[in-house]
Amino acid sequence: MSSRRSTSGEDHGDSFMDGDGAGERDNGSRREIRHKYRELMQNMQQNREDILSSRSNRLTETLEQANKLFEGVSKAREAALDAQLLVLASNLGKEKASQLRTDLTVFDPSSFAEDLLTFMGINRLENPDSESEDEGFAKGYLPPDAWHKLGSGAAKHFKRTPTFHFMLGSFRTEAVVRQKIERQRASKVEERRVMPAQLKKMEESHQEATEKEVERILGYLQSYFREDPDTPISFFDFVINPHSFARTVENIFHVSFIIRDGFARIKLDNDKLPIIEPVDQGSESQEDKDNQRRYQGVISLSHQDWKEIIETFEITESMIPDPLS
């Protein structure tokens, strides 16, 4: 009773919404599609054992019928029934797949060996008088190209890197190295020949400017030391420019030349902080200068380090004035 009332209510609601004969025909086709979907699902549940049988093809037939029904689906209710049918069919398909036996084909090593020997061209009937297989192999009824034939057949199923071949003959390291060195020398000579005169002048002027700046900074260092030789000069106080990070880097660069050439030295004071002082060239003999050990180092100075040094040492003015432009 309740089922009839529900169907009657649905039909009445659909007729009221459509309001014409075309709507009645559409509702009738929709009711027929829903009825066929329910009938298919009922048949699948009733014939469950038959569908799960490996010899049965009823699951495929049911899905084909559902595909034909889906061509007339245009509303959500019929689409929902189609989805329910697909869920039921997928569950049955999963159960049917789990019942399949995958161990029907068993690898037989003896049979594989026989097939392999046959492929290699071995004929056991050629030497029936041999007492053992080893003796038969030794007497020659294993063809000479048997393993080569096997390798050629197996190579077709593997990806191989192409064999490398030299395009210009054999590779000789010595000849190539000598040729490379000769080319480098020739290229350097050619570069010197084609270098414009302007670049040479720029290089020379840059070198002269560096030398002049190094001499200027050395003069300030020597003057500060002469004014108060008993007070050590802090390396950071000397090279740090509190108003310009770029100028600080340039000062460190130029001071490195002074130290490299032996006109100044860097030591550590009692607080393990670096101090710089000029070297008296008159007090050292030429032999001492030649035997003096030179040390070189690389200073890493970031912008943050530069700020922290200025705050720590309370540097307000640069000991090396900016060069006149």
URNORLIN-V405941 format. One record per pair of residues at least 24 apart in sequence whose ideal C-beta (glycine too) atoms are under 10 Angstrom apart, sorted by sequence separation. I is the first residue (numbers start at 1). J is the second residue. D is the distance in whole Angstrom. If there is no record, write none. Layout:
[[I	J	D] [I	J	D]]
//
This chain:
[[7	31	8] [10	34	10] [121	145	8] [122	146	7] [40	65	6] [41	66	9] [117	142	9] [120	145	9] [121	146	6] [274	299	10] [39	65	10] [40	66	6] [62	88	9] [63	89	6] [120	146	4] [238	264	10] [7	34	10] [62	89	7] [63	90	10] [119	146	9] [120	147	7] [262	289	6] [265	292	9] [37	65	10] [120	148	9] [121	149	7] [36	65	8] [37	66	8] [40	69	8] [60	89	10] [117	146	9] [120	149	6] [121	150	10] [235	264	10] [266	295	9] [36	66	9] [59	89	6] [62	92	9] [63	93	9] [116	146	10] [119	149	7] [120	150	5] [262	292	7] [265	295	10] [119	150	7] [233	264	10] [235	266	6] [266	297	9] [36	68	9] [37	69	6] [235	267	9] [262	294	7] [36	69	6] [37	70	9] [59	92	6] [60	93	10] [117	150	10] [120	153	9] [217	250	10] [235	268	10] [261	294	9] [58	92	10] [59	93	6] [116	150	7] [119	153	7] [217	251	7] [221	255	8] [235	269	10] [260	294	7] [34	69	10] [232	267	8] [234	269	8] [239	274	10] [259	294	9] [260	295	10] [33	69	6] [36	72	10] [37	73	9] [218	254	9] [238	274	10] [259	295	9] [260	296	7] [32	69	9] [33	70	9] [59	96	7] [213	250	8] [217	254	5] [218	255	9] [221	258	7] [232	269	6] [236	273	8] [238	275	9] [239	276	8] [259	296	8] [33	71	10] [51	89	9] [213	251	9] [216	254	8] [217	255	6] [232	270	10] [235	273	8] [236	274	7] [237	275	9] [238	276	6] [259	297	9] [33	72	6] [34	73	10] [214	253	9] [215	254	9] [218	257	9] [225	264	9] [234	273	7] [235	274	4] [236	275	10] [237	276	9] [32	72	9] [33	73	7] [37	77	10] [41	81	8] [48	88	10] [52	92	7] [56	96	9] [210	250	10] [213	253	9] [214	254	5] [217	257	9] [218	258	5] [234	274	7] [235	275	6] [236	276	10] [256	296	8] [273	313	9] [33	74	9] [34	75	10] [37	78	7] [40	81	9] [44	85	8] [51	92	6] [52	93	10] [213	254	5] [214	255	8] [217	258	7] [222	263	9] [232	273	9] [234	275	6] [235	276	5] [256	297	9] [30	72	8] [33	75	9] [36	78	10] [40	82	10] [51	93	9] [54	96	7] [212	254	10] [214	256	9] [215	257	10] [221	263	8] [222	264	9] [232	274	10] [233	275	6] [234	276	8] [235	277	10] [256	298	9] [29	72	6] [30	73	9] [34	77	7] [37	80	9] [38	81	7] [41	84	7] [45	88	8] [52	95	6] [53	96	8] [210	253	9] [211	254	10] [214	257	5] [215	258	9] [218	261	9] [221	264	6] [232	275	4] [233	276	5] [256	299	8] [30	74	8] [33	77	9] [34	78	6] [37	81	4] [41	85	6] [44	88	6] [48	92	7] [51	95	9] [52	96	5] [210	254	7] [213	257	9] [214	258	6] [231	275	10] [232	276	8] [233	277	6] [255	299	10] [29	74	9] [30	75	6] [33	78	5] [36	81	9] [37	82	7] [40	85	6] [44	89	7] [51	96	7] [54	99	7] [218	263	6] [232	277	7] [233	278	9] [34	80	10] [35	81	10] [38	84	9] [41	87	10] [52	98	10] [53	99	9] [54	100	7] [211	257	8] [214	260	10] [218	264	7] [253	299	10] [30	77	7] [31	78	10] [34	81	6] [37	84	8] [38	85	9] [41	88	6] [44	91	10] [45	92	9] [48	95	9] [52	99	7] [54	101	9] [210	257	8] [214	261	8] [217	264	10] [252	299	6] [26	74	8] [27	75	10] [30	78	6] [33	81	8] [37	85	6] [40	88	9] [41	89	9] [44	92	7] [215	263	10] [229	277	9] [26	75	9] [29	78	10] [33	82	9] [40	89	9] [214	263	9] [229	278	10] [252	301	7] [249	299	10] [225	276	9] [224	276	10] [225	277	6] [226	278	9] [249	301	7] [224	277	10] [225	278	5] [248	301	7] [224	278	9] [221	276	7] [222	277	10] [223	278	10] [225	280	10] [248	303	10] [221	277	8] [222	278	5] [245	301	9] [221	278	5] [222	279	10] [245	302	9] [249	306	9] [222	280	10] [245	303	6] [248	306	6] [219	278	10] [218	278	7] [239	299	9] [245	305	10] [14	75	10] [240	301	9] [245	306	5] [248	309	9] [239	301	9] [244	306	10] [245	307	9] [248	310	9] [235	299	10] [242	306	9] [241	306	9] [242	307	9] [245	310	10] [255	320	9] [240	306	7] [254	320	9] [10	77	9] [242	309	9] [243	310	10] [248	315	10] [251	318	8] [242	310	5] [251	319	9] [240	309	6] [241	310	9] [242	311	10] [251	320	5] [236	306	10] [239	309	10] [240	310	6] [248	318	8] [250	320	9] [242	313	10] [247	318	7] [237	309	10] [242	314	10] [243	315	10] [248	320	9] [250	322	10] [236	309	5] [240	313	7] [242	315	5] [243	316	9] [247	320	8] [250	323	9] [236	310	9] [241	315	9] [242	316	6] [243	317	9] [244	318	8] [240	315	5] [242	317	7] [243	318	7] [247	322	7] [236	312	9] [237	313	6] [241	317	9] [242	318	7] [247	323	9] [236	313	6] [237	314	10] [241	318	4] [237	315	6] [240	318	7] [241	319	9] [244	322	8] [234	313	7] [236	315	7] [239	318	9] [240	319	8] [241	320	7] [243	322	9] [237	317	10] [238	318	9] [239	319	8] [240	320	9] [241	321	9] [234	315	9] [237	318	9] [238	319	5] [239	320	7] [241	322	8] [237	319	6] [238	320	7] [234	319	9] [233	319	8] [224	319	7] [224	320	10] [221	319	9] [220	319	7] [221	320	9] [220	320	6] [220	321	8] [217	319	10] [217	320	6] [216	320	8] [216	321	9] [217	323	10] [213	320	10] [216	323	7] [216	324	10] [213	323	7] [212	323	9] [209	323	9]]
//
